[in-house]
């Protein structure tokens, strides 16, 4: 999947992946896609809840060798 920007949050513990993602999503235009790479185990639950609260859409969520890749479409 194509993205407009990538956030590397590997190795960071909650809440830092969300904090970095929020900053990055504020910097892109509505409808653009943000790709986030995270290793925090709670991210699989945290990111969909955060995206839903902000009206953003999780387009895809995959686990590749312990790295969760999340694609978020900005509302």
C-alpha positions as CSV (number, residue, x, y, z in Angstrom):
1,X,0.0,0.0,0.0
2,X,1.2,3.5,-0.8
3,X,1.6,6.2,1.8
4,X,2.3,9.9,1.9
5,X,4.5,9.7,5.0
6,X,6.1,7.1,7.3
7,X,6.4,7.3,11.1
8,X,9.1,5.0,12.6
9,X,8.0,4.3,16.1
10,X,9.8,1.0,16.5
11,X,11.2,0.4,20.0
12,X,9.0,3.1,21.6
13,X,6.6,2.3,24.4
14,X,3.1,3.7,24.8
15,X,2.2,6.5,24.5
16,X,5.1,7.7,22.3
17,X,3.9,5.9,19.1
18,X,0.5,7.6,19.3
19,X,2.2,11.0,20.1
20,X,4.5,10.7,17.1
21,X,1.6,9.6,14.9
22,X,-0.6,12.5,16.0
23,X,2.1,15.0,15.2
24,X,2.7,13.4,11.7
25,X,-1.0,13.1,10.9
26,X,-1.5,16.8,11.7
27,X,1.2,17.6,9.1
28,X,-0.5,15.8,6.2
29,X,-3.6,16.7,4.2
30,X,-7.1,15.2,4.6
31,X,-7.4,12.0,2.6
32,X,-3.6,11.3,2.6
33,X,-2.3,8.0,4.1
34,X,0.2,7.8,7.0
35,X,2.2,4.6,7.4
36,X,3.3,3.8,11.0
37,X,5.8,1.1,12.0
38,X,5.6,0.1,15.7
39,X,6.8,-2.8,17.9
40,X,4.7,-2.0,21.0
41,X,2.4,-4.9,21.6
42,X,-0.5,-2.6,22.8
43,X,-0.5,-0.8,19.4
44,X,-2.8,-3.3,17.8
45,X,-5.5,-2.1,20.2
46,X,-4.4,1.5,20.8
47,X,-4.2,2.6,17.2
48,X,-7.7,1.6,16.0
49,X,-9.2,3.2,19.1
50,X,-7.2,6.4,18.6
51,X,-8.0,6.5,14.9
52,X,-11.7,6.0,15.5
53,X,-11.8,8.8,18.1
54,X,-10.2,11.2,15.6
55,X,-12.4,10.1,12.7
56,X,-9.5,8.6,10.8
57,X,-9.6,5.2,9.0
58,X,-7.3,2.3,9.5
59,X,-6.9,1.0,5.9
60,X,-4.6,-1.9,6.7
61,X,-2.7,-3.4,9.6
62,X,-0.1,-6.1,9.0
63,X,2.6,-7.7,11.2
64,X,5.9,-8.3,9.4
65,X,8.6,-10.0,11.6
66,X,7.3,-8.4,14.8
67,X,6.8,-4.9,13.3
68,X,3.2,-3.8,13.1
69,X,2.6,-1.7,10.0
70,X,-0.5,0.5,10.2
71,X,-1.9,2.5,7.3
72,X,-4.1,5.4,8.5
73,X,-6.2,7.6,6.1
74,X,-6.6,11.1,7.6
75,X,-10.1,12.3,8.1
